[in-house]
Structure formats: C-alpha cells, structure tokens
Amino acid sequence: MLNTILPILIFAALALAAVGAGRRVRLWRQGRPSPVPLLKGLAALPRRYLVDLHHVVARDKVMSNTHVATAGGFVAAAVLMILVHGLGLANPVLGALLLAASACMFVGSLFVARRRRDPPARLSRGPWMRLPKSLMAFSLGVFLITLPTVGILPPDAGSWILALVLAAVVVWGLAEMVVGMTWGGPMKHAFAGALHLAFHRRPERFSSKAGGEGRSTGLKALDLENEATPLGVETPSDFTWNQLLGFDACVQCGRCEAVCPAFAAGQPLNPKKLIQDMVVGLAGGSDAGYAGSPYPGKPVGEHHGNPHGPIVARQGTALVDAETLWSCTTCRACVEECPMMIEHVDAIVDMRRHLTLEHGNTPGKGAEVLDNLIATDNPGGFDPGSRLHWAADLNLPRMADLGQVDVLLWLGDGAFDMRNQRTLRALVKVLRAAEVDFAVLGDEERDSGDVARRLGDEATFQSLARRNIATLSRYRFQRIVTCDPHSFHVLGNEYSELGGHYAVQHHSTFIAELYDAGRLAFSPWKGGSVTYHDPCYLGRYNGEYEAPRRVLEALGIQVAEMERSGFRSRCCGGGGGAPIIDIPGERRIPDMRMNDVKETGAELVAVGCPQCTAMLEGVVDASAEVRDIAELVADALVARPAAAAPRRSADKTTAEEVI
C-alpha cells in the first residue's frame, strides 16, 4: 500500500507546486522588463545562498544554525524522498541518508518551535505560527515511512504506518512544504527567495569571496530622454519584475523593522509592512491578513490595491499613505539587515519619484528646497556667489586659477552653514599642515544633487550632476576629498551612470592616510571620554568604518562604542530629506541617538557628517558635545619632525604614494 500511494501523492504535490510556480511567475511578470542573465544567475545561486545570505543570517548564531539544520535537512530530505519513495530507488544507503536528513530537519524544527513559543514583536504571527508544526509533520512523517526501507521495521509495517502518518506527511507536510512554496504560505519565501537571489536587480551586491564583500548602494538613474520611461512607480506593475519577485521573497522576520529609525520614532513607517503591502498589490486584495506590526498610528485592514491601481491615492485609500514613504531617512539599515537582500530604499525612492515628478506632491519644505536647487543650485536658496564668503581670510586656491592639483576639496552645501564652516576651516588647516596640494571649485561648485534625488526629483538631480560633471571635466586632479558623506556617496557612486567617474574619499579616510604617511603629528588627547557616531552614507552605504576610528586612535582617544555602532549604527535622522519633510512621530530620531550616546557615558561624540552634526547638536539638553573629526584633528596638530617616517604597515598604500 505504502509503495503504491506514496509516489502518487509525491508527484501530485510536485505537479500542484509546478502549477503554482507558473502562477507565481505570471504575477511577477506583471512588472516592467529587467534584463538579467538567467543561466549565470542560476549558476551563482548556490554561492549567493550559502555565502551572502548566510553572512547576514549568521549574525544571529542560534537562528543561523537552526536555519542550516531545518532548510538543509528539508532540501536533502525532499530530494531523497523523491528518489526513495517517488521513484522507488530504495536501498539501505539512500534510506539511511533520508533518515539522517529528516532527523536533522526535525531537530531544527524544535528550535523553530521554541522561537515561536513566545516570538519577539518583530516576527509576524498568523500563518507563521503553524510553521513549526508543519516542519515537524514533514520531517517526522518522512522519517517514519523510511524506517521499513532501511530494515528497522519489517516491510509489511508500511500499511499501518501509512495510516498513522498519511495526514501528517502528505496532507499536511507535503501541502505546506511543497505546494505552499508556490501557492502561498510561510514556505513561499523558499521558492521566491531562491529566484530573487538568482535574478537580483543588483547582482554586484553579491561577493566574489566569503564574507559578503559585495556592495551596491547607488540609486538607479531614470532615462529621462525616453518618453516611454515611467517617471517613478505609480502602480505595483511599474516596478521591474525582479523587484516584485524580491518583495514576494520577504520572510517577515522583522529584522528591518527592528532597526528602522522611523519605526522606532513612531513615524508611520514599518519597512516590513511596506514590503507586504507591495505583495498585496502584486496579487490584489487588502492588508487585512497581515499579522505583523502595523505602521505606527495606522490600523491594519484599511488599505487595498491591485497590480494596476495606484499605490498612493490622491484621494481615498490605496496600498500606502504618502507620509509612510516620506518618513524614510534612506539610511539603509533595513537593507543591511534583510537576509533576503530586499532593496527597500530603492522601492521607496521609486515611489517618491512618481509623487514628485508627476504630481509635485513633496510635503513640508520639500517643494521650496527643490525650487531653491533649480534657481540657485543650493537647497538653502543662498546666492551662489557667496559660497566662499566664510573663507575670505583663508585665501583658498581655486581650480580655475590652477587647472591641475592633487586633491579637489569638495565643500558641499555645508559651506553656507555657519556650524559646518568651522569643520571646513579645520579641514583646510589639516590639509595645509600636511602640505597637500589642493584647491576648491569655489563659485563653480553646485549642490551634488543628493537631496533632490532622495526627494524623488530625478530631473533636478541629473541637471545638477551633469553640470558638475561638465565643470569637473575642465580640470585635472587625482581625487576628490569631502567632509560630507552624502556628496562623497553621490560623486563616487551615482555620477558614474551619467559619465562622471572619480576617485572620491571621505576626509576621515584621507586624514588616516596622511597620518600613516607621517605627514601629520598630534599632541596627546587630554579631553574626556569619546564615542563615535557612524554616518549612514559613510558606513552602510560605503563600508567605511575603520578610518574614522583609526584617526581617533591616532589622537590617543579610546572610543567608547555605542551598542548600535558600525553597520548597525542608528541613523541621526538627517538623511533622505527627512528634516525637510519633517513627518511627525512620537519622538525624534536624533533624541534617540543622543540617548545612545548618553548610555556610553561619553562627554563628546565625534562625527564625520555635517547633517549628523546638525541633527545631534539640535537635541535639547544633550549630554555630550558634538565635534567633527576634522575639528579634533586640527586642535591636536603639532609641528612634525622634518623627516618623519611613515606610520603604516608594509601592505598599506600611503597618501604620498597615491598623490
């Protein structure tokens, strides 16, 4: 009986799964075309899964081991089950391997059950609460029906064993674990997730070596010269098909929710809920079935949509409220934590582009800032000719006079801010102490376009970028150095699509190189305790965590690290145009960051970004002073010996060798 019924049930489940897979693919293909190398992506899938995905999953060691046991056991058990019980290739070796795989899966499912007994708030409940039982049913059922194959039970024991496990392994186990992968349910992420890794719209994110070294953070440019190109995303079907695939891969683990600064501040954004809303729009329906944390202050069940309907309605309800999109600081904490490597920020900016370019619906002071950028090339609306007024006494060298230098100092729009002018003056002092051959563009410099692009105004961004690129093309320099991580990121990572290819460095990286080369000398630090705040656009966007700390170490400072530091640093709240839009919440993001500083007991927080400086200094009753790394270095400068030896290891490139 067992040998007769099992193959029928197994192949029936596989057939249903195949039908579901076709249906699922049709849902994804509603999106816009996106060319991907299909065979190359499939060939890269094992490495992307085993290395890149598990590089993120392994941050939680218990759940990483649980996933290895459960997922690895399931894949092995499913393949072996088809061979042994589906195709009848029963022999003691295959049977023993199947027993081992199903036992491994069962052990993993016990840890899943323990996790689900009292799940943290970030985990979705609903259908996910039955997942441990489904895992146990499948693994235990497969184990029991395989016992006769290896001779532990007599062959004729199959008839009564089948009666015991039929409901569990076939009706429950196969239905949830195999059919559910393509028709919907907790296991849907396994099918969609695998294909998402293979056909990811940012294949460059995946590493070429162990450790997850790949990085791709620049926004994709719109082809504004092609009238057929949609100006942003209005409906779910306006996303590319592999973006829709990525949304469908969400495992609802809530890691993005746990690190989102807007969600923590009580603003109406939850990145997990946003992705699930896109899944609702992909298939059509409402969010009533969502079983996770809602957007703060917004009940579940009031939003609905379909693949070709608006995501954000100008009147009435749709999938998402506009203020949800405008709450994002674009800090990429959600993207950094996502084990499925979903690109939340790309999706949010795509939807902002439609609101801004098609409807001009940029709230707060957004419209005023965009108008200023168009009229004066800077977001504050200042006279472009006043960009260097703060440096009237510094006699800064200009590119227009020199034509060629080693370092182009990019000032950024902090040049119009009195507080950031102190940082710029300090940086100039450091460069001169190190005898760096540098110059500035002066009045020729325009805003980099970062704010315009994050607010969705791709047209203004490209206009600014192209004019900056035209200006830079007239001069020769080895590298661009800036104290603004937003300009650093845009110049280095987003101008290239428009023809601007530059070597760009953050000032902390350059200062570290100058020190290693023996071109700077410092007096010992005599101040109090110091912590360091990692800027999002320097750290998560560009992977620079060590250079600022090396500079602080060179100053004799032992950094008291905040709990959320490095790639898990909490955003200051200053990115993505958030201070301009100013969506209200229960608390302010910079206040939360200053509380992180307070917990370290530090008297001073070192920063490396003018926006971080502004946001943190704006905290009322702050417990610590805020100073840029350049200011700390400038204060500690002493005359260096005439023939100072490079302070570096043999495998490091010095500033002298580069310049």
Disulfide bonds with the S-S distance in Angstrom:
none
